[in-house]
Amino acid sequence: MMVVYVATAGVHDNEMAERVKQHRLRRPASCCTVEETHILAGVLLSLPTGAVVLIDCLTLWMSNLLLDDNFPGSDRIRRKKKII
C-alpha cells in the first residue's frame, strides 16, 4: 500500500524550515512526501489508484490560494466571499 503525505505549508523563514525538518524526520522512510502549496488537484490526480493520502493541511492550502495575489482567481474568491 502506497502512503503519500501531502504537505501544503510553504517555507518562508527559519522557524518554518525547522518545523518541516522535524516533520520529515518523524515520518517513516516508506512514506512518500509531496510538498505542494497550490496545485493540490494535480498531485492527487497523479497518484496511483489505491494510494492512501494524508493532506496536511487543507486550511493552510486554502489560505495559500486566497493570499497569493499571483494565483489566478484569488482576488475573485476574496471579493465573492468578502473574507479578506
Residue, then its C-alpha position, 0 to 999 in steps of 0.5 A: m500500500m502506497v502512503v503519500y503525505v501531502a504537505t501544503a505549508g510553504v517555507h518562508d523563514n527559519e522557524m518554518a524550515e525547522r518545523v518541516k525538518q522535524h516533520r520529515l524526520r518523524r515520518p517513516a522512510s516508506c512514506c512518500t512526501v509531496e510538498e505542494t502549496h497550490i496545485l493540490a488537484g494535480v498531485l492527487l490526480s497523479l497518484p496511483t489508484g489505491a494510494v492512501v493520502l494524508i493532506d496536511c493541511l487543507t486550511l493552510w492550502m486554502s489560505n495559500l490560494l486566497l493570499d497569493d495575489n499571483f494565483p489566478g482567481s484569488d482576488r475573485i474568491r476574496r471579493k465573492k466571499k468578502i473574507i479578506 
